[in-house]
């Protein structure tokens, strides 16, 4: 009976090899939680949303340092994420009337693209990150496919709450953020698991090199 609590607590013990990884893990977990909470709030709460995006950007920059920012997949993911943040900032700070839908659509697509690239990068890691990578690739590809198919199949767009967003991207008014909230929650869930991988030391570039040398 005593062994079970200890084994459960052991998966939460930090094994990150650097202070950068530990800080990144905490920042990523906090920003992921904040993102989920904010998706359940209808109020603008602009300062909190901006702070959450800034913290997430800081955390993912440090995450890329651990993963190896020199690697193309990590660079591509961070570029996509940066552009998605820029699109989101536009909607928070205010854009021309009728343009917010386009910004939100770009934000959603780019956020999933960044998740896709990082997930593919995880596929090159040992077993536990590879599992997250496989799940992340499947979830992000499916979401991107929904956006693509939703442009031509109205039923698909309506089923996933994308119809209103697509209409807004064409200039129509829209207050339905169902699909955007879904994308943000999906990315936040992925970020939460990535934060745990950081905390446990599974994402270090050095660990990856050692694994490759072992083959």
C-alpha positions as protocol buffer text, in pm:
chain_id: "A"
residue {
  index: 1
  type: UNK
  ca { x: 0 y: 0 z: 0 }
}
residue {
  index: 2
  type: UNK
  ca { x: 286 y: 234 z: 77 }
}
residue {
  index: 3
  type: UNK
  ca { x: 459 y: 153 z: -249 }
}
residue {
  index: 4
  type: UNK
  ca { x: 175 y: 279 z: -469 }
}
residue {
  index: 5
  type: UNK
  ca { x: 177 y: 643 z: -352 }
}
residue {
  index: 6
  type: UNK
  ca { x: 554 y: 646 z: -381 }
}
residue {
  index: 7
  type: UNK
  ca { x: 545 y: 511 z: -736 }
}
residue {
  index: 8
  type: UNK
  ca { x: 280 y: 765 z: -833 }
}
residue {
  index: 9
  type: UNK
  ca { x: 484 y: 1049 z: -686 }
}
residue {
  index: 10
  type: UNK
  ca { x: 796 y: 927 z: -864 }
}
residue {
  index: 11
  type: UNK
  ca { x: 654 y: 1023 z: -1204 }
}
residue {
  index: 12
  type: UNK
  ca { x: 631 y: 1383 z: -1081 }
}
residue {
  index: 13
  type: UNK
  ca { x: 989 y: 1408 z: -957 }
}
residue {
  index: 14
  type: UNK
  ca { x: 1205 y: 1641 z: -1166 }
}
residue {
  index: 15
  type: UNK
  ca { x: 1476 y: 1477 z: -1372 }
}
residue {
  index: 16
  type: UNK
  ca { x: 1539 y: 1768 z: -1607 }
}
residue {
  index: 17
  type: UNK
  ca { x: 1907 y: 1818 z: -1665 }
}
residue {
  index: 18
  type: UNK
  ca { x: 1899 y: 2198 z: -1662 }
}
residue {
  index: 19
  type: UNK
  ca { x: 1735 y: 2489 z: -1486 }
}
residue {
  index: 20
  type: UNK
  ca { x: 1614 y: 2605 z: -1828 }
}
residue {
  index: 21
  type: UNK
  ca { x: 1413 y: 2283 z: -1869 }
}
residue {
  index: 22
  type: UNK
  ca { x: 1259 y: 2309 z: -1522 }
}
residue {
  index: 23
  type: UNK
  ca { x: 1155 y: 2672 z: -1571 }
}
residue {
  index: 24
  type: UNK
  ca { x: 1021 y: 2592 z: -1917 }
}
residue {
  index: 25
  type: UNK
  ca { x: 819 y: 2299 z: -1778 }
}
residue {
  index: 26
  type: UNK
  ca { x: 660 y: 2514 z: -1508 }
}
residue {
  index: 27
  type: UNK
  ca { x: 588 y: 2801 z: -1747 }
}
residue {
  index: 28
  type: UNK
  ca { x: 443 y: 2566 z: -2009 }
}
residue {
  index: 29
  type: UNK
  ca { x: 219 y: 2393 z: -1754 }
}
residue {
  index: 30
  type: UNK
  ca { x: 93 y: 2724 z: -1612 }
}
residue {
  index: 31
  type: UNK
  ca { x: 26 y: 2875 z: -1955 }
}
residue {
  index: 32
  type: UNK
  ca { x: -150 y: 2556 z: -2070 }
}
residue {
  index: 33
  type: UNK
  ca { x: -377 y: 2567 z: -1765 }
}
residue {
  index: 34
  type: UNK
  ca { x: -442 y: 2939 z: -1818 }
}
residue {
  index: 35
  type: UNK
  ca { x: -531 y: 2872 z: -2183 }
}
residue {
  index: 36
  type: UNK
  ca { x: -788 y: 2608 z: -2087 }
}
residue {
  index: 37
  type: UNK
  ca { x: -942 y: 2835 z: -1824 }
}
residue {
  index: 38
  type: UNK
  ca { x: -964 y: 3130 z: -2065 }
}
residue {
  index: 39
  type: UNK
  ca { x: -1142 y: 2919 z: -2328 }
}
residue {
  index: 40
  type: UNK
  ca { x: -1428 y: 2886 z: -2079 }
}
residue {
  index: 41
  type: UNK
  ca { x: -1457 y: 3263 z: -2033 }
}
residue {
  index: 42
  type: UNK
  ca { x: -1665 y: 3478 z: -2269 }
}
residue {
  index: 43
  type: UNK
  ca { x: -1529 y: 3807 z: -2134 }
}
residue {
  index: 44
  type: UNK
  ca { x: -1246 y: 3975 z: -2332 }
}
residue {
  index: 45
  type: UNK
  ca { x: -995 y: 3962 z: -2040 }
}
residue {
  index: 46
  type: UNK
  ca { x: -738 y: 4101 z: -2284 }
}
residue {
  index: 47
  type: UNK
  ca { x: -451 y: 4154 z: -2035 }
}
residue {
  index: 48
  type: UNK
  ca { x: -478 y: 3795 z: -1909 }
}
residue {
  index: 49
  type: UNK
  ca { x: -497 y: 3652 z: -2262 }
}
residue {
  index: 50
  type: UNK
  ca { x: -191 y: 3851 z: -2369 }
}
residue {
  index: 51
  type: UNK
  ca { x: -1 y: 3744 z: -2057 }
}
residue {
  index: 52
  type: UNK
  ca { x: -92 y: 3380 z: -2123 }
}
residue {
  index: 53
  type: UNK
  ca { x: 33 y: 3402 z: -2482 }
}
residue {
  index: 54
  type: UNK
  ca { x: 355 y: 3572 z: -2372 }
}
residue {
  index: 55
  type: UNK
  ca { x: 418 y: 3304 z: -2108 }
}
residue {
  index: 56
  type: UNK
  ca { x: 346 y: 3027 z: -2359 }
}
residue {
  index: 57
  type: UNK
  ca { x: 588 y: 3184 z: -2609 }
}
residue {
  index: 58
  type: UNK
  ca { x: 858 y: 3209 z: -2342 }
}
residue {
  index: 59
  type: UNK
  ca { x: 802 y: 2847 z: -2240 }
}
residue {
  index: 60
  type: UNK
  ca { x: 807 y: 2711 z: -2595 }
}
residue {
  index: 61
  type: UNK
  ca { x: 1122 y: 2906 z: -2679 }
}
residue {
  index: 62
  type: UNK
  ca { x: 1294 y: 2736 z: -2384 }
}
residue {
  index: 63
  type: UNK
  ca { x: 1135 y: 2407 z: -2491 }
}
residue {
  index: 64
  type: UNK
  ca { x: 1294 y: 2449 z: -2836 }
}
residue {
  index: 65
  type: UNK
  ca { x: 1630 y: 2514 z: -2671 }
}
residue {
  index: 66
  type: UNK
  ca { x: 1597 y: 2177 z: -2498 }
}
residue {
  index: 67
  type: UNK
  ca { x: 1477 y: 1999 z: -2813 }
}
residue {
  index: 68
  type: UNK
  ca { x: 1747 y: 2158 z: -3030 }
}
residue {
  index: 69
  type: UNK
  ca { x: 1652 y: 2486 z: -3196 }
}
residue {
  index: 70
  type: UNK
  ca { x: 1905 y: 2421 z: -3474 }
}
residue {
  index: 71
  type: UNK
  ca { x: 1689 y: 2132 z: -3598 }
}
residue {
  index: 72
  type: UNK
  ca { x: 1452 y: 2218 z: -3887 }
}
residue {
  index: 73
  type: UNK
  ca { x: 1138 y: 2066 z: -3733 }
}
residue {
  index: 74
  type: UNK
  ca { x: 1175 y: 2265 z: -3412 }
}
residue {
  index: 75
  type: UNK
  ca { x: 1248 y: 2586 z: -3601 }
}
residue {
  index: 76
  type: UNK
  ca { x: 949 y: 2531 z: -3830 }
}
residue {
  index: 77
  type: UNK
  ca { x: 723 y: 2463 z: -3531 }
}
residue {
  index: 78
  type: UNK
  ca { x: 835 y: 2775 z: -3348 }
}
residue {
  index: 79
  type: UNK
  ca { x: 792 y: 2992 z: -3659 }
}
residue {
  index: 80
  type: UNK
  ca { x: 436 y: 2861 z: -3705 }
}
residue {
  index: 81
  type: UNK
  ca { x: 362 y: 2919 z: -3338 }
}
residue {
  index: 82
  type: UNK
  ca { x: 502 y: 3273 z: -3354 }
}
residue {
  index: 83
  type: UNK
  ca { x: 280 y: 3357 z: -3652 }
}
residue {
  index: 84
  type: UNK
  ca { x: -20 y: 3206 z: -3474 }
}
residue {
  index: 85
  type: UNK
  ca { x: 49 y: 3427 z: -3171 }
}
residue {
  index: 86
  type: UNK
  ca { x: 71 y: 3729 z: -3400 }
}
residue {
  index: 87
  type: UNK
  ca { x: -270 y: 3641 z: -3546 }
}
residue {
  index: 88
  type: UNK
  ca { x: -420 y: 3599 z: -3200 }
}
residue {
  index: 89
  type: UNK
  ca { x: -275 y: 3930 z: -3086 }
}
residue {
  index: 90
  type: UNK
  ca { x: -451 y: 4094 z: -3379 }
}
residue {
  index: 91
  type: UNK
  ca { x: -790 y: 3969 z: -3262 }
}
residue {
  index: 92
  type: UNK
  ca { x: -721 y: 4062 z: -2898 }
}
residue {
  index: 93
  type: UNK
  ca { x: -601 y: 4415 z: -2970 }
}
residue {
  index: 94
  type: UNK
  ca { x: -859 y: 4473 z: -3242 }
}
residue {
  index: 95
  type: UNK
  ca { x: -853 y: 4448 z: -3620 }
}
residue {
  index: 96
  type: UNK
  ca { x: -1068 y: 4599 z: -3893 }
}
residue {
  index: 97
  type: UNK
  ca { x: -1433 y: 4500 z: -3881 }
}
residue {
  index: 98
  type: UNK
  ca { x: -1496 y: 4172 z: -4063 }
}
residue {
  index: 99
  type: UNK
  ca { x: -1129 y: 4067 z: -4051 }
}
residue {
  index: 100
  type: UNK
  ca { x: -1120 y: 3890 z: -3715 }
}
residue {
  index: 101
  type: UNK
  ca { x: -1248 y: 3563 z: -3868 }
}
residue {
  index: 102
  type: UNK
  ca { x: -949 y: 3544 z: -4101 }
}
residue {
  index: 103
  type: UNK
  ca { x: -710 y: 3606 z: -3814 }
}
residue {
  index: 104
  type: UNK
  ca { x: -876 y: 3338 z: -3599 }
}
residue {
  index: 105
  type: UNK
  ca { x: -872 y: 3087 z: -3885 }
}
residue {
  index: 106
  type: UNK
  ca { x: -502 y: 3155 z: -3944 }
}
residue {
  index: 107
  type: UNK
  ca { x: -438 y: 3130 z: -3569 }
}
residue {
  index: 108
  type: UNK
  ca { x: -609 y: 2790 z: -3547 }
}
residue {
  index: 109
  type: UNK
  ca { x: -438 y: 2645 z: -3854 }
}
residue {
  index: 110
  type: UNK
  ca { x: -91 y: 2770 z: -3758 }
}
residue {
  index: 111
  type: UNK
  ca { x: -130 y: 2649 z: -3399 }
}
residue {
  index: 112
  type: UNK
  ca { x: -207 y: 2300 z: -3527 }
}
residue {
  index: 113
  type: UNK
  ca { x: 82 y: 2322 z: -3775 }
}
residue {
  index: 114
  type: UNK
  ca { x: 323 y: 2399 z: -3489 }
}
residue {
  index: 115
  type: UNK
  ca { x: 184 y: 2108 z: -3289 }
}
residue {
  index: 116
  type: UNK
  ca { x: 228 y: 1884 z: -3594 }
}
residue {
  index: 117
  type: UNK
  ca { x: 594 y: 1979 z: -3643 }
}
residue {
  index: 118
  type: UNK
  ca { x: 680 y: 1933 z: -3274 }
}
residue {
  index: 119
  type: UNK
  ca { x: 496 y: 1602 z: -3267 }
}
residue {
  index: 120
  type: UNK
  ca { x: 694 y: 1478 z: -3567 }
}
residue {
  index: 121
  type: UNK
  ca { x: 1010 y: 1585 z: -3382 }
}
residue {
  index: 122
  type: UNK
  ca { x: 897 y: 1372 z: -3087 }
}
residue {
  index: 123
  type: UNK
  ca { x: 878 y: 1071 z: -3318 }
}
residue {
  index: 124
  type: UNK
  ca { x: 1258 y: 1079 z: -3334 }
}
residue {
  index: 125
  type: UNK
  ca { x: 1283 y: 1042 z: -2956 }
}
residue {
  index: 126
  type: UNK
  ca { x: 1269 y: 734 z: -2728 }
}
residue {
  index: 127
  type: UNK
  ca { x: 946 y: 551 z: -2637 }
}
residue {
  index: 128
  type: UNK
  ca { x: 753 y: 796 z: -2413 }
}
residue {
  index: 129
  type: UNK
  ca { x: 801 y: 1113 z: -2624 }
}
residue {
  index: 130
  type: UNK
  ca { x: 742 y: 903 z: -2935 }
}
residue {
  index: 131
  type: UNK
  ca { x: 399 y: 802 z: -2802 }
}
residue {
  index: 132
  type: UNK
  ca { x: 303 y: 1167 z: -2748 }
}
residue {
  index: 133
  type: UNK
  ca { x: 441 y: 1241 z: -3093 }
}
residue {
  index: 134
  type: UNK
  ca { x: 219 y: 979 z: -3257 }
}
residue {
  index: 135
  type: UNK
  ca { x: -89 y: 1107 z: -3075 }
}
residue {
  index: 136
  type: UNK
  ca { x: -2 y: 1468 z: -3155 }
}
residue {
  index: 137
  type: UNK
  ca { x: 55 y: 1396 z: -3524 }
}
residue {
  index: 138
  type: UNK
  ca { x: -281 y: 1220 z: -3550 }
}
residue {
  index: 139
  type: UNK
  ca { x: -473 y: 1492 z: -3361 }
}
residue {
  index: 140
  type: UNK
  ca { x: -314 y: 1787 z: -3542 }
}
residue {
  index: 141
  type: UNK
  ca { x: -343 y: 1629 z: -3887 }
}
residue {
  index: 142
  type: UNK
  ca { x: -709 y: 1544 z: -3823 }
}
residue {
  index: 143
  type: UNK
  ca { x: -781 y: 1902 z: -3714 }
}
residue {
  index: 144
  type: UNK
  ca { x: -602 y: 2052 z: -4014 }
}
residue {
  index: 145
  type: UNK
  ca { x: -795 y: 1811 z: -4239 }
}
residue {
  index: 146
  type: UNK
  ca { x: -1121 y: 1931 z: -4083 }
}
residue {
  index: 147
  type: UNK
  ca { x: -1030 y: 2289 z: -4177 }
}
residue {
  index: 148
  type: UNK
  ca { x: -947 y: 2187 z: -4535 }
}
residue {
  index: 149
  type: UNK
  ca { x: -1255 y: 1969 z: -4583 }
}
residue {
  index: 150
  type: UNK
  ca { x: -1477 y: 2218 z: -4402 }
}
residue {
  index: 151
  type: UNK
  ca { x: -1414 y: 2470 z: -4680 }
}
residue {
  index: 152
  type: UNK
  ca { x: -1592 y: 2245 z: -4930 }
}
residue {
  index: 153
  type: UNK
  ca { x: -1824 y: 2028 z: -4720 }
}
residue {
  index: 154
  type: UNK
  ca { x: -2075 y: 2234 z: -4523 }
}
residue {
  index: 155
  type: UNK
  ca { x: -2184 y: 1937 z: -4312 }
}
residue {
  index: 156
  type: UNK
  ca { x: -1833 y: 1882 z: -4180 }
}
residue {
  index: 157
  type: UNK
  ca { x: -1793 y: 2251 z: -4099 }
}
residue {
  index: 158
  type: UNK
  ca { x: -2122 y: 2255 z: -3910 }
}
residue {
  index: 159
  type: UNK
  ca { x: -2042 y: 1933 z: -3722 }
}
residue {
  index: 160
  type: UNK
  ca { x: -1717 y: 2066 z: -3577 }
}
residue {
  index: 161
  type: UNK
  ca { x: -1833 y: 2423 z: -3515 }
}
residue {
  index: 162
  type: UNK
  ca { x: -1624 y: 2550 z: -3803 }
}
residue {
  index: 163
  type: UNK
  ca { x: -1902 y: 2689 z: -4020 }
}
residue {
  index: 164
  type: UNK
  ca { x: -1933 y: 3016 z: -3829 }
}
residue {
  index: 165
  type: UNK
  ca { x: -1556 y: 3069 z: -3836 }
}
residue {
  index: 166
  type: UNK
  ca { x: -1538 y: 3007 z: -4209 }
}
residue {
  index: 167
  type: UNK
  ca { x: -1823 y: 3252 z: -4259 }
}
residue {
  index: 168
  type: UNK
  ca { x: -1640 y: 3508 z: -4046 }
}
residue {
  index: 169
  type: UNK
  ca { x: -1324 y: 3459 z: -4252 }
}
residue {
  index: 170
  type: UNK
  ca { x: -1529 y: 3567 z: -4554 }
}
residue {
  index: 171
  type: UNK
  ca { x: -1636 y: 3886 z: -4376 }
}
residue {
  index: 172
  type: UNK
  ca { x: -1952 y: 3773 z: -4196 }
}
residue {
  index: 173
  type: UNK
  ca { x: -2011 y: 3854 z: -3831 }
}
residue {
  index: 174
  type: UNK
  ca { x: -1947 y: 3570 z: -3587 }
}
residue {
  index: 175
  type: UNK
  ca { x: -1953 y: 3518 z: -3213 }
}
residue {
  index: 176
  type: UNK
  ca { x: -1915 y: 3139 z: -3225 }
}
residue {
  index: 177
  type: UNK
  ca { x: -1565 y: 3039 z: -3116 }
}
residue {
  index: 178
  type: UNK
  ca { x: -1638 y: 2668 z: -3072 }
}
residue {
  index: 179
  type: UNK
  ca { x: -1370 y: 2552 z: -3314 }
}
residue {
  index: 180
  type: UNK
  ca { x: -1109 y: 2801 z: -3190 }
}
residue {
  index: 181
  type: UNK
  ca { x: -1172 y: 2692 z: -2831 }
}
residue {
  index: 182
  type: UNK
  ca { x: -1138 y: 2328 z: -2936 }
}
residue {
  index: 183
  type: UNK
  ca { x: -803 y: 2398 z: -3103 }
}
residue {
  index: 184
  type: UNK
  ca { x: -675 y: 2591 z: -2802 }
}
residue {
  index: 185
  type: UNK
  ca { x: -780 y: 2317 z: -2561 }
}
residue {
  index: 186
  type: UNK
  ca { x: -618 y: 2052 z: -2777 }
}
residue {
  index: 187
  type: UNK
  ca { x: -292 y: 2248 z: -2795 }
}
residue {
  index: 188
  type: UNK
  ca { x: -307 y: 2318 z: -2420 }
}
residue {
  index: 189
  type: UNK
  ca { x: -351 y: 1946 z: -2345 }
}
residue {
  index: 190
  type: UNK
  ca { x: -53 y: 1865 z: -2569 }
}
residue {
  index: 191
  type: UNK
  ca { x: 148 y: 2141 z: -2397 }
}
residue {
  index: 192
  type: UNK
  ca { x: 65 y: 2000 z: -2054 }
}
residue {
  index: 193
  type: UNK
  ca { x: 207 y: 1660 z: -2148 }
}
residue {
  index: 194
  type: UNK
  ca { x: 508 y: 1829 z: -2311 }
}
residue {
  index: 195
  type: UNK
  ca { x: 565 y: 2017 z: -1984 }
}
residue {
  index: 196
  type: UNK
  ca { x: 577 y: 1683 z: -1800 }
}
residue {
  index: 197
  type: UNK
  ca { x: 828 y: 1549 z: -2054 }
}
residue {
  index: 198
  type: UNK
  ca { x: 1041 y: 1858 z: -1994 }
}
residue {
  index: 199
  type: UNK
  ca { x: 1014 y: 1813 z: -1618 }
}
residue {
  index: 200
  type: UNK
  ca { x: 1117 y: 1449 z: -1641 }
}
residue {
  index: 201
  type: UNK
  ca { x: 1410 y: 1519 z: -1872 }
}
residue {
  index: 202
  type: UNK
  ca { x: 1280 y: 1339 z: -2181 }
}
residue {
  index: 203
  type: UNK
  ca { x: 1327 y: 1630 z: -2421 }
}
residue {
  index: 204
  type: UNK
  ca { x: 1693 y: 1724 z: -2387 }
}
residue {
  index: 205
  type: UNK
  ca { x: 1887 y: 1738 z: -2711 }
}
residue {
  index: 206
  type: UNK
  ca { x: 2172 y: 1555 z: -2542 }
}
residue {
  index: 207
  type: UNK
  ca { x: 1945 y: 1264 z: -2450 }
}
residue {
  index: 208
  type: UNK
  ca { x: 1838 y: 1241 z: -2812 }
}
residue {
  index: 209
  type: UNK
  ca { x: 2197 y: 1230 z: -2933 }
}
residue {
  index: 210
  type: UNK
  ca { x: 2284 y: 957 z: -2684 }
}
residue {
  index: 211
  type: UNK
  ca { x: 1984 y: 756 z: -2805 }
}
residue {
  index: 212
  type: UNK
  ca { x: 2093 y: 795 z: -3167 }
}
residue {
  index: 213
  type: UNK
  ca { x: 2451 y: 698 z: -3082 }
}
residue {
  index: 214
  type: UNK
  ca { x: 2317 y: 388 z: -2908 }
}
residue {
  index: 215
  type: UNK
  ca { x: 2168 y: 267 z: -3239 }
}
